[in-house]
């Protein structure tokens, strides 16, 4: 069985990161295909491999699986370790994954993923403060309940993968998640996350709309990307 996982720019593509880091962490082999964001809307170009015109997409022989959650569910039917074995931990992990997939709209809009930079943010509005506090709750509760260092126990699982982009966001924008920072540091140190970051820093292309979002979030105080 050989999968092809199609993702976009390492620096920007938070949804791509989720299945990529999960498959790397679990040792699920795949061919890595990158289709970069070259314009604000890439729908027509991405429609050639994804029915939604979005990334990520997983190709399994003649079958295409789309959406990060759809891919994770598909992999869970075929590979052990995607979800925790413990029922309580699995219930927590699945609930938290769904919460991330459907929620945190202010975080997504205000603190877009940009791996290679550091931003001094403007004062956070009330909605974003609430979302950051909710992240703190999740990042403290999971390891405390299930023994850590990961969100649902001693083994990396889908819930860690789904919050992986948030770990980069927290570092980029200097968000305070209290005791949840221990999970953030563990995530950033994971070999798969470090590989993703190295590839993000090596990218030289820039997409204007993604870069413009940075200036709206605050002042860029450091840029570690190639060519900066």
Buried (B, 14 or more C-beta within 10 A) or exposed (E): EEBBBBBBBBBBBBBBBBBBBBBBBBEBEBEEBBBBBEEEEBEEBBEEBBEEBBBBBBBBEEEBBBBBBBBBBBBBEEBEBBBBEBEEBBEBBBEBBEBBBEEBEBBBEBBBBBBBBBBEBEEBEEBBBEBBEBBBEBBBBBBEBBEBBBBBBEBBBBBBBBBBBBBBBBBBBEBEBEEBBBBBEBBBEBEBBEBBBEBBBEBEEBBEEBBEBBEEBBEBEEBEBEEE
